Amino acid sequence: MVVLSLGILFSNSRSTNADPAEFLCLKSHESTSLEEMAIACYSDNGCAYVEDNKGETLRDYDVASVAAALGREKIEGIVTSSAPIMKQITGYGYGCKPLP
C-alpha cells in the first residue's frame, strides 16, 4: 500500500514540473509561415519554433507591455503560456493555437 502511494506521489510531482503548454497567438492563422513576422517569445522552445518558421524572434519582450504592443500592432504575435495575456489579446482579435 505504501509503495503504491509513493508511486502516485512521484507521478503527480513529475506532471507538475512539466513545462506549461505554449501557444502561438496571431491575428490570423491562415498563413503557414511566420516569415518576416516579429514574434515575442520567452522560452528556447518557443523562440526556436519562430526561428524555424522564418519569423523574427523578440526574446524576452517586456511582459508588462506585450499585450499593448500587440493591440497597437507594434509586433505581430507571441508565443506564450500566460493565460492572462492570451485572455487580454483575444479582445484585440488574436487567436491562440498550441505549438505543434
N, C-alpha and C positions, 0 to 999 in steps of 0.2 A: 504494500500500500504506500509506504514512504517513497519507494523507488518511483512509482507511478506519479506521485505528487511532485517529486523533483523534476521528472521529465517534463511534466506540464509547465512547471515554473520556468525551466530553461527554454522551452519552445516559445513561451509567451515573451520572455525577455529578448529573444532574438528578433521577434517581429516588431518590437517597439524600437529597436536600434536601427532598423532599416531606414534608408533614405526615403523621405516623403516623395510621393509621386510628383513629377514635374509636368507642367502644361505649357504648350506653346499658344500664346494669345496674340491673335492678329485681327485686323478689321475684316479680312476676307481670307478664307482658307481655300479659295478656288485655285490659287497658284500652287504649283508643285515645287517651286523653287523660292528660296529666300534671297536670291541674287540681288545684291546692292541694297538690301533692306537693313536698316540699323535696328538691331535687336538687343535689348538688355538681357543679361544672363548673370547668374550668381553661383553656378556650380560648374565644375570641369565638364561634367556630362552634358549639361545644357549648352554651354559655350561650344563644346565640340560638335554638337548637333547643328548649331547655327553655322559654324565654320564649314562643316561637311556639306552643307546645302548652300554654300557660297554667300552667306549673309555676313554683315559686318557686326562683330561682337562688341558689345559695350559692357565689359566686365565690371561688376560691382557698381552699376549705375546707382545713384543716390536713391535708396528705397523710399525715403520720405517724399521725394518729388517725382517718382517714376509714374504714378497714376496721372498726375497733372501733365507731365511731358507727353504721355500717350494721348490724353484728351486734347492737347494742343497740336498733336501730330508732329512733335519735335523728333520723336522716334517712332518706328513702325510696329514694334512688337516687343514681347517679353517672354522669357522662359522663366516660370516661377512655380513654386509650390505654395505660395501665400494665398489662402482663401480670401482674406480681406482685400488684397489687391485685385484678385480676379473679380470679386463682387463689385468693387468700385468701377472697374473699367468696362464692365458689361453695360453700364449706363452711357458709356461713350461709343457703344456699338462694337466692342471687341467680343470675339468668341474664343473660347479656350478648348483645346483638344490635348489629350495626353500625348506626351512624346512617344514615338514608336519604339 
